[in-house]
Amino acid sequence: MTKKKEDPLSLSLEAPVPEIYMPRLQLFIRLLLGALVALYINYSPIPPLVLSVNQVNLLFVSYYAFHLFWWWYYKKFGANIILFRLGGWVDILGASIGAVSDPFIIPPMLLLFLIAVLGNGIQHGLYFFVESMIGSLILVGAILVIHGSLLGVWPPYPLYFYVFLIVVGVSYSYLLVRRIEMMRVDAIRISEYDSLTGLRNRRSFLKAAEYLLLLNERSYISPVLVFADLDNFKTVNDQFGHDMGDKVLRHFSDIAQSSFRKSDILARYGGDEFVMLLTNTSLETAESAAQRLRKEFGAWAANNGFRTGVSFGLAVVPKGKNNLDDILRQADAALYDAKPKECEISKASAPSRIPDKMRG
């Protein structure tokens, strides 16, 4: 199986939530700017262009409603990269409404684009920074053309030079920030990802899992923790050498990544042990995914002459239970319960429950 090549900046998009993200402050800034724009349009001595005052007010009420819904969704279900991007584009759309309605030759509302690009780009990553910057520049150009056509007066010559300088300055800033971001991502890859398999390491898994467990109460379905251990792996190393042992570990990791979703957290926990935290997944679905992984890896190992397989221990994370150590112990106990009895998968949904045994 060929391992898919990752973009060096993709790690920052796959994180559960950007570390710099400040949702409460961002909501406050959005509502504050929305109120200021509404006051500016309503009390302007000159009526707005293109749209009437009532139409502008209706659009900004919709802007408020969207971001309040966004905040409710974030508090209830947690971070979502799609909502991050959608919220950013709603900000740019709001800036467009304000700027195109601004009746002055040099519309002060154009500054809203700069706030939207920087505010969302810095918090949500370089991809959105570039995406929003390009979109904003196109919209600013269109708005200046609309203004000139409707007013019959084009902005003074220096304004175009200012716009050009802003474009150069923002582009140069992007290149510098991109370089810093790539260095940061390289540092993250080295410190938080296993160099052999490309999966998260133990430290990175614990950090990400603790965050997701805090969102456990907001999910309709409890997460499932899966512990995996390669059977007879020492024999593979002894018989074929460590290079072939590394090949087995890499191939198991590749199959595991294709068997689970991108939203799930996969990690090499140590040696031949792997751990997965599956979000919004029932125990039956997790068990089915583990069975597919076991069968595919077992078939590959047999075809290549390796006498190895994989055993699993599964544990459902109960609502309100955020102690990761306890949950890991449950899954680990289920794993060890499976191995002596030659069971491939064992489940533990609560500390007091005797794990069910199942032969694949």
DRENDO-1510 file (C-alpha; in Angstrom, 1 decimal, always signed):
<recs>
REC; n; res; u; v; w
REC; 1; MET; +0.0; +0.0; +0.0 .
REC; 2; THR; +1.4; +3.4; -1.0 .
REC; 3; LYS; +1.3; +5.9; +1.8 .
REC; 4; LYS; -0.4; +9.2; +0.8 .
REC; 5; LYS; +1.9; +12.1; +0.7 .
REC; 6; GLU; +0.9; +14.9; +3.0 .
REC; 7; ASP; +1.2; +18.6; +2.5 .
REC; 8; PRO; +3.7; +20.0; +5.0 .
REC; 9; LEU; +1.0; +22.4; +6.3 .
REC; 10; SER; -1.8; +19.9; +6.5 .
REC; 11; LEU; -1.0; +19.1; +10.2 .
REC; 12; SER; -2.2; +22.4; +11.3 .
REC; 13; LEU; -5.6; +21.8; +9.6 .
REC; 14; GLU; -6.0; +18.4; +11.2 .
REC; 15; ALA; -5.5; +19.6; +14.8 .
REC; 16; PRO; -8.7; +19.4; +16.8 .
REC; 17; VAL; -8.7; +23.2; +17.3 .
REC; 18; PRO; -6.1; +25.8; +16.6 .
REC; 19; GLU; -4.1; +26.6; +19.7 .
REC; 20; ILE; -4.3; +30.4; +19.0 .
REC; 21; TYR; -8.0; +30.3; +18.5 .
REC; 22; MET; -10.0; +32.6; +20.9 .
REC; 23; PRO; -13.7; +32.0; +20.0 .
REC; 24; ARG; -15.2; +34.3; +22.7 .
REC; 25; LEU; -13.0; +37.2; +21.7 .
REC; 26; GLN; -13.7; +36.6; +18.0 .
REC; 27; LEU; -17.5; +36.6; +18.6 .
REC; 28; PHE; -17.2; +39.8; +20.6 .
REC; 29; ILE; -15.3; +41.5; +17.8 .
REC; 30; ARG; -17.8; +40.3; +15.2 .
REC; 31; LEU; -20.8; +41.6; +17.1 .
REC; 32; LEU; -19.0; +44.9; +17.9 .
REC; 33; LEU; -18.1; +45.5; +14.2 .
REC; 34; GLY; -21.5; +44.5; +13.1 .
REC; 35; ALA; -23.1; +47.1; +15.4 .
REC; 36; LEU; -20.6; +49.8; +14.4 .
REC; 37; VAL; -21.3; +49.2; +10.7 .
REC; 38; ALA; -25.1; +49.3; +11.3 .
REC; 39; LEU; -24.8; +52.6; +13.2 .
REC; 40; TYR; -22.5; +54.0; +10.5 .
REC; 41; ILE; -25.0; +53.2; +7.7 .
REC; 42; ASN; -28.1; +54.2; +9.6 .
REC; 43; TYR; -26.7; +57.6; +10.7 .
REC; 44; SER; -24.8; +58.5; +7.6 .
REC; 45; PRO; -25.8; +61.9; +6.2 .
REC; 46; ILE; -25.8; +60.3; +2.7 .
REC; 47; PRO; -28.1; +57.3; +1.9 .
REC; 48; PRO; -26.3; +54.1; +1.2 .
REC; 49; LEU; -25.5; +53.0; -2.4 .
REC; 50; VAL; -27.1; +49.9; -4.1 .
REC; 51; LEU; -29.1; +48.8; -1.1 .
REC; 52; SER; -31.6; +50.7; +1.1 .
REC; 53; VAL; -31.1; +51.2; +4.8 .
REC; 54; ASN; -33.7; +48.6; +5.7 .
REC; 55; GLN; -32.1; +46.1; +3.3 .
REC; 56; VAL; -28.7; +46.7; +4.9 .
REC; 57; ASN; -30.2; +46.3; +8.4 .
REC; 58; LEU; -31.9; +43.0; +7.4 .
REC; 59; LEU; -28.6; +41.7; +6.1 .
REC; 60; PHE; -26.8; +42.6; +9.3 .
REC; 61; VAL; -29.5; +41.0; +11.4 .
REC; 62; SER; -28.9; +37.8; +9.4 .
REC; 63; TYR; -25.1; +38.3; +10.0 .
REC; 64; TYR; -25.8; +38.5; +13.8 .
REC; 65; ALA; -28.1; +35.5; +13.7 .
REC; 66; PHE; -25.5; +33.4; +11.8 .
REC; 67; HIS; -22.7; +34.1; +14.3 .
REC; 68; LEU; -24.9; +33.6; +17.3 .
REC; 69; PHE; -25.9; +30.2; +15.8 .
REC; 70; TRP; -22.2; +29.5; +15.1 .
REC; 71; TRP; -21.4; +30.2; +18.8 .
REC; 72; TRP; -24.2; +27.9; +20.0 .
REC; 73; TYR; -23.0; +25.1; +17.7 .
REC; 74; TYR; -19.4; +25.6; +18.9 .
REC; 75; LYS; -20.4; +25.4; +22.5 .
REC; 76; LYS; -22.6; +22.4; +22.0 .
REC; 77; PHE; -20.5; +20.3; +19.5 .
REC; 78; GLY; -17.0; +21.7; +19.6 .
REC; 79; ALA; -14.6; +22.9; +17.0 .
REC; 80; ASN; -15.3; +22.3; +13.3 .
REC; 81; ILE; -12.9; +23.3; +10.5 .
REC; 82; ILE; -15.8; +23.7; +8.0 .
REC; 83; LEU; -17.6; +26.2; +10.4 .
REC; 84; PHE; -14.3; +28.1; +10.9 .
REC; 85; ARG; -14.1; +28.7; +7.1 .
REC; 86; LEU; -17.8; +29.4; +6.7 .
REC; 87; GLY; -17.7; +31.9; +9.6 .
REC; 88; GLY; -14.7; +33.6; +7.9 .
REC; 89; TRP; -16.5; +33.9; +4.6 .
REC; 90; VAL; -19.6; +35.3; +6.3 .
REC; 91; ASP; -17.3; +38.0; +7.7 .
REC; 92; ILE; -16.0; +38.8; +4.2 .
REC; 93; LEU; -19.6; +38.9; +2.9 .
REC; 94; GLY; -20.5; +41.3; +5.7 .
REC; 95; ALA; -17.5; +43.5; +4.8 .
REC; 96; SER; -18.7; +43.4; +1.2 .
REC; 97; ILE; -22.2; +44.6; +2.2 .
REC; 98; GLY; -20.8; +47.4; +4.3 .
REC; 99; ALA; -18.3; +48.5; +1.7 .
REC; 100; VAL; -20.7; +48.4; -1.3 .
REC; 101; SER; -23.3; +50.4; +0.7 .
REC; 102; ASP; -20.8; +53.0; +1.9 .
REC; 103; PRO; -21.8; +56.2; +0.0 .
REC; 104; PHE; -18.5; +57.9; +0.2 .
REC; 105; ILE; -15.9; +58.1; -2.6 .
REC; 106; ILE; -13.3; +56.5; -0.4 .
REC; 107; PRO; -15.3; +54.0; +1.6 .
REC; 108; PRO; -14.0; +53.5; +5.1 .
REC; 109; MET; -15.8; +50.2; +5.2 .
REC; 110; LEU; -13.0; +48.7; +3.0 .
REC; 111; LEU; -11.0; +48.4; +6.2 .
REC; 112; LEU; -13.4; +45.6; +7.2 .
REC; 113; PHE; -11.7; +43.4; +4.6 .
REC; 114; LEU; -8.3; +43.8; +6.3 .
REC; 115; ILE; -9.8; +43.0; +9.7 .
REC; 116; ALA; -11.6; +39.9; +8.3 .
REC; 117; VAL; -8.5; +38.6; +6.5 .
REC; 118; LEU; -6.1; +39.1; +9.4 .
REC; 119; GLY; -8.6; +38.1; +12.1 .
REC; 120; ASN; -9.6; +34.8; +10.5 .
REC; 121; GLY; -6.3; +34.1; +8.7 .
REC; 122; ILE; -4.1; +34.3; +11.8 .
REC; 123; GLN; -6.5; +32.1; +13.8 .
REC; 124; HIS; -7.4; +29.5; +11.2 .
REC; 125; GLY; -4.2; +29.0; +9.3 .
REC; 126; LEU; -2.4; +30.1; +6.2 .
REC; 127; TYR; -4.7; +28.3; +3.7 .
REC; 128; PHE; -7.6; +30.4; +4.8 .
REC; 129; PHE; -5.4; +33.5; +5.0 .
REC; 130; VAL; -4.5; +33.1; +1.3 .
REC; 131; GLU; -8.1; +32.1; +0.3 .
REC; 132; SER; -9.7; +35.1; +2.1 .
REC; 133; MET; -7.0; +37.5; +0.9 .
REC; 134; ILE; -7.5; +36.6; -2.8 .
REC; 135; GLY; -11.3; +36.7; -2.4 .
REC; 136; SER; -11.1; +40.1; -0.6 .
REC; 137; LEU; -8.9; +41.7; -3.3 .
REC; 138; ILE; -11.3; +40.6; -6.0 .
REC; 139; LEU; -14.2; +42.0; -4.1 .
REC; 140; VAL; -12.4; +45.3; -3.2 .
REC; 141; GLY; -11.7; +45.8; -6.9 .
REC; 142; ALA; -15.3; +45.1; -7.9 .
REC; 143; ILE; -16.6; +47.5; -5.1 .
REC; 144; LEU; -14.3; +50.3; -6.3 .
REC; 145; VAL; -15.6; +49.9; -9.9 .
REC; 146; ILE; -19.2; +49.9; -8.6 .
REC; 147; HIS; -18.6; +53.0; -6.6 .
REC; 148; GLY; -17.0; +54.9; -9.5 .
REC; 149; SER; -19.8; +53.9; -11.8 .
REC; 150; LEU; -22.7; +54.9; -9.4 .
REC; 151; LEU; -21.1; +58.1; -8.1 .
REC; 152; GLY; -19.6; +59.2; -11.4 .
REC; 153; VAL; -16.5; +60.1; -9.5 .
REC; 154; TRP; -13.5; +57.8; -9.3 .
REC; 155; PRO; -11.4; +57.6; -6.1 .
REC; 156; PRO; -8.2; +59.9; -6.2 .
REC; 157; TYR; -5.1; +58.5; -7.8 .
REC; 158; PRO; -3.2; +57.9; -4.5 .
REC; 159; LEU; -5.8; +55.4; -3.3 .
REC; 160; TYR; -4.8; +52.9; -6.0 .
REC; 161; PHE; -1.2; +53.3; -4.9 .
REC; 162; TYR; -2.2; +52.6; -1.3 .
REC; 163; VAL; -4.1; +49.5; -2.4 .
REC; 164; PHE; -1.0; +48.3; -4.3 .
REC; 165; LEU; +1.2; +48.9; -1.3 .
REC; 166; ILE; -1.2; +47.0; +1.0 .
REC; 167; VAL; -1.3; +44.0; -1.5 .
REC; 168; VAL; +2.6; +43.9; -1.6 .
REC; 169; GLY; +2.8; +44.3; +2.2 .
REC; 170; VAL; +0.2; +41.6; +2.9 .
REC; 171; SER; +1.8; +39.2; +0.3 .
REC; 172; TYR; +5.2; +39.7; +1.8 .
REC; 173; SER; +3.8; +39.1; +5.3 .
REC; 174; TYR; +2.2; +35.9; +4.1 .
REC; 175; LEU; +5.5; +34.6; +2.7 .
REC; 176; LEU; +7.3; +35.4; +6.0 .
REC; 177; VAL; +4.5; +33.8; +8.1 .
REC; 178; ARG; +4.4; +30.8; +5.8 .
REC; 179; ARG; +8.1; +30.2; +6.4 .
REC; 180; ILE; +7.6; +30.5; +10.2 .
REC; 181; GLU; +4.5; +28.2; +9.9 .
REC; 182; MET; +6.4; +25.5; +8.0 .
REC; 183; MET; +9.2; +25.6; +10.6 .
REC; 184; ARG; +6.6; +25.3; +13.4 .
REC; 185; VAL; +4.9; +22.3; +11.6 .
REC; 186; ASP; +8.3; +20.6; +11.2 .
REC; 187; ALA; +8.9; +21.1; +14.9 .
REC; 188; ILE; +5.5; +19.6; +15.6 .
REC; 189; ARG; +6.1; +16.7; +13.3 .
REC; 190; ILE; +9.4; +15.9; +15.1 .
REC; 191; SER; +8.0; +16.3; +18.6 .
REC; 192; GLU; +4.5; +14.9; +18.2 .
REC; 193; TYR; +4.6; +12.3; +15.4 .
REC; 194; ASP; +6.3; +9.0; +15.2 .
REC; 195; SER; +9.1; +9.1; +12.6 .
REC; 196; LEU; +8.6; +5.4; +11.6 .
REC; 197; THR; +4.9; +5.2; +11.0 .
REC; 198; GLY; +3.9; +8.9; +10.6 .
REC; 199; LEU; +1.2; +8.4; +13.3 .
REC; 200; ARG; +0.9; +10.6; +16.4 .
REC; 201; ASN; +3.3; +9.5; +19.3 .
REC; 202; ARG; +2.1; +8.8; +22.8 .
REC; 203; ARG; +2.6; +12.4; +24.0 .
REC; 204; SER; +0.6; +13.8; +21.1 .
REC; 205; PHE; -2.2; +11.3; +21.5 .
REC; 206; LEU; -2.7; +12.0; +25.2 .
REC; 207; LYS; -2.8; +15.8; +24.4 .
REC; 208; ALA; -5.4; +15.4; +21.6 .
REC; 209; ALA; -7.4; +12.8; +23.4 .
REC; 210; GLU; -7.8; +14.9; +26.6 .
REC; 211; TYR; -9.2; +17.7; +24.5 .
REC; 212; LEU; -11.7; +15.5; +22.7 .
REC; 213; LEU; -12.8; +13.9; +26.0 .
REC; 214; LEU; -13.7; +17.4; +27.2 .
REC; 215; LEU; -16.2; +17.5; +24.4 .
REC; 216; ASN; -17.6; +14.1; +25.3 .
REC; 217; GLU; -20.7; +15.7; +26.9 .
REC; 218; ARG; -21.5; +17.6; +23.7 .
REC; 219; SER; -21.6; +14.4; +21.6 .
REC; 220; TYR; -24.7; +12.3; +21.0 .
REC; 221; ILE; -22.6; +9.1; +20.9 .
REC; 222; SER; -19.7; +8.4; +23.3 .
REC; 223; PRO; -16.2; +7.9; +21.9 .
REC; 224; VAL; -14.6; +4.5; +21.8 .
REC; 225; LEU; -11.0; +3.8; +22.7 .
REC; 226; VAL; -9.3; +1.0; +20.8 .
REC; 227; PHE; -6.0; -0.6; +22.0 .
REC; 228; ALA; -4.2; -2.7; +19.4 .
REC; 229; ASP; -1.2; -5.0; +19.9 .
REC; 230; LEU; +0.7; -6.9; +17.2 .
REC; 231; ASP; +0.8; -10.6; +18.1 .
REC; 232; ASN; +4.2; -12.4; +18.0 .
REC; 233; PHE; +6.0; -9.3; +16.9 .
REC; 234; LYS; +9.1; -10.2; +18.7 .
REC; 235; THR; +9.3; -13.4; +16.7 .
REC; 236; VAL; +9.1; -11.3; +13.5 .
REC; 237; ASN; +12.1; -9.2; +14.6 .
REC; 238; ASP; +14.1; -12.3; +15.7 .
REC; 239; GLN; +13.4; -14.3; +12.5 .
REC; 240; PHE; +13.5; -11.6; +9.8 .
REC; 241; GLY; +15.4; -8.7; +11.5 .
REC; 242; HIS; +14.4; -5.2; +12.7 .
REC; 243; ASP; +14.2; -3.8; +9.2 .
REC; 244; MET; +11.4; -6.2; +8.3 .
REC; 245; GLY; +9.9; -5.5; +11.7 .
REC; 246; ASP; +9.8; -1.8; +10.8 .
REC; 247; LYS; +8.1; -2.7; +7.5 .
REC; 248; VAL; +5.4; -4.6; +9.4 .
REC; 249; LEU; +4.8; -1.6; +11.7 .
REC; 250; ARG; +4.6; +0.8; +8.8 .
REC; 251; HIS; +2.2; -1.4; +6.8 .
REC; 252; PHE; -0.1; -1.9; +9.8 .
REC; 253; SER; -0.1; +1.9; +10.3 .
REC; 254; ASP; -1.0; +2.5; +6.6 .
REC; 255; ILE; -3.9; +0.0; +6.9 .
REC; 256; ALA; -5.1; +1.6; +10.1 .
REC; 257; GLN; -5.1; +5.0; +8.6 .
REC; 258; SER; -7.2; +3.8; +5.7 .
REC; 259; SER; -9.6; +1.9; +8.0 .
REC; 260; PHE; -10.5; +4.8; +10.2 .
REC; 261; ARG; -11.7; +8.4; +9.6 .
REC; 262; LYS; -9.6; +11.5; +9.6 .
REC; 263; SER; -11.5; +12.7; +12.6 .
REC; 264; ASP; -10.3; +9.7; +14.6 .
REC; 265; ILE; -7.0; +10.0; +16.6 .
REC; 266; LEU; -4.5; +7.2; +15.8 .
REC; 267; ALA; -1.2; +6.8; +17.5 .
REC; 268; ARG; +1.7; +4.5; +18.0 .
REC; 269; TYR; +1.6; +4.1; +21.7 .
REC; 270; GLY; +5.0; +2.4; +22.0 .
REC; 271; GLY; +6.8; -0.6; +20.5 .
REC; 272; ASP; +4.1; -2.7; +18.8 .
REC; 273; GLU; +1.2; -1.1; +20.6 .
REC; 274; PHE; -1.2; +1.3; +18.9 .
REC; 275; VAL; -4.2; +3.2; +20.2 .
REC; 276; MET; -7.2; +4.8; +18.5 .
REC; 277; LEU; -9.8; +7.2; +19.8 .
REC; 278; LEU; -12.9; +7.0; +17.6 .
REC; 279; THR; -15.3; +10.0; +18.0 .
REC; 280; ASN; -19.1; +9.8; +17.6 .
REC; 281; THR; -18.8; +6.1; +17.0 .
REC; 282; SER; -20.9; +3.2; +18.5 .
REC; 283; LEU; -19.2; +0.2; +20.0 .
REC; 284; GLU; -20.5; -2.0; +17.2 .
REC; 285; THR; -19.1; +0.3; +14.4 .
REC; 286; ALA; -15.8; +0.5; +16.2 .
REC; 287; GLU; -15.7; -3.3; +16.5 .
REC; 288; SER; -16.6; -3.7; +12.8 .
REC; 289; ALA; -13.7; -1.4; +11.8 .
REC; 290; ALA; -11.3; -3.3; +14.1 .
REC; 291; GLN; -12.4; -6.6; +12.5 .
REC; 292; ARG; -11.7; -5.2; +9.0 .
REC; 293; LEU; -8.3; -4.0; +10.1 .
REC; 294; ARG; -7.5; -7.3; +11.7 .
REC; 295; LYS; -8.5; -9.3; +8.6 .
REC; 296; GLU; -6.7; -7.1; +6.1 .
REC; 297; PHE; -3.5; -7.0; +8.1 .
REC; 298; GLY; -3.6; -10.7; +8.8 .
REC; 299; ALA; -4.1; -11.5; +5.1 .
REC; 300; TRP; -1.1; -9.2; +4.2 .
REC; 301; ALA; +1.1; -10.8; +6.9 .
REC; 302; ALA; +0.2; -14.3; +5.8 .
REC; 303; ASN; +0.9; -13.5; +2.1 .
REC; 304; ASN; +4.4; -12.1; +3.1 .
REC; 305; GLY; +5.3; -15.0; +5.4 .
REC; 306; PHE; +5.0; -13.2; +8.7 .
REC; 307; ARG; +3.4; -15.2; +11.5 .
REC; 308; THR; +1.8; -12.2; +13.1 .
REC; 309; GLY; -1.7; -10.7; +13.7 .
REC; 310; VAL; -3.3; -8.1; +15.9 .
REC; 311; SER; -5.4; -8.2; +19.0 .
REC; 312; PHE; -7.7; -5.4; +20.1 .
REC; 313; GLY; -9.2; -4.1; +23.3 .
REC; 314; LEU; -12.2; -1.8; +23.1 .
REC; 315; ALA; -13.6; +0.5; +25.8 .
REC; 316; VAL; -16.6; +2.9; +25.5 .
REC; 317; VAL; -16.0; +6.2; +27.1 .
REC; 318; PRO; -19.0; +6.9; +29.4 .
REC; 319; LYS; -20.7; +10.3; +29.5 .
REC; 320; GLY; -19.0; +12.6; +31.9 .
REC; 321; LYS; -15.9; +10.4; +32.3 .
REC; 322; ASN; -12.9; +12.4; +31.3 .
REC; 323; ASN; -10.2; +10.5; +33.2 .
REC; 324; LEU; -8.0; +9.2; +30.3 .
REC; 325; ASP; -5.9; +7.0; +32.5 .
REC; 326; ASP; -8.9; +5.0; +33.7 .
REC; 327; ILE; -10.2; +4.6; +30.1 .
REC; 328; LEU; -6.8; +3.5; +28.9 .
REC; 329; ARG; -6.5; +0.9; +31.7 .
REC; 330; GLN; -9.9; -0.5; +30.7 .
REC; 331; ALA; -9.0; -0.9; +27.0 .
REC; 332; ASP; -5.6; -2.3; +28.0 .
REC; 333; ALA; -7.2; -4.9; +30.4 .
REC; 334; ALA; -9.6; -5.9; +27.6 .
REC; 335; LEU; -6.6; -6.4; +25.3 .
REC; 336; TYR; -4.8; -8.6; +27.7 .
REC; 337; ASP; -8.0; -10.5; +28.3 .
REC; 338; ALA; -8.1; -11.3; +24.6 .
REC; 339; LYS; -4.5; -12.4; +24.1 .
REC; 340; PRO; -4.3; -15.5; +26.5 .
REC; 341; LYS; -7.6; -16.9; +25.1 .
REC; 342; GLU; -6.5; -16.3; +21.5 .
REC; 343; CYS; -9.4; -13.8; +21.0 .
REC; 344; GLU; -8.8; -11.1; +18.5 .
REC; 345; ILE; -11.2; -8.5; +20.0 .
REC; 346; SER; -12.3; -7.9; +23.5 .
REC; 347; LYS; -14.6; -5.2; +24.8 .
REC; 348; ALA; -14.9; -3.3; +28.1 .
REC; 349; SER; -17.6; -0.7; +28.4 .
REC; 350; ALA; -17.3; -0.1; +32.2 .
REC; 351; PRO; -14.8; -1.0; +34.9 .
REC; 352; SER; -17.2; -3.4; +36.7 .
REC; 353; ARG; -18.3; -5.3; +33.6 .
REC; 354; ILE; -16.6; -8.5; +32.6 .
REC; 355; PRO; -15.4; -8.0; +29.0 .
REC; 356; ASP; -17.2; -10.0; +26.3 .
REC; 357; LYS; -15.1; -12.4; +24.3 .
REC; 358; MET; -15.4; -12.7; +20.5 .
REC; 359; ARG; -13.4; -14.9; +18.1 .
REC; 360; GLY; -13.0; -13.2; +14.7 .
</recs>
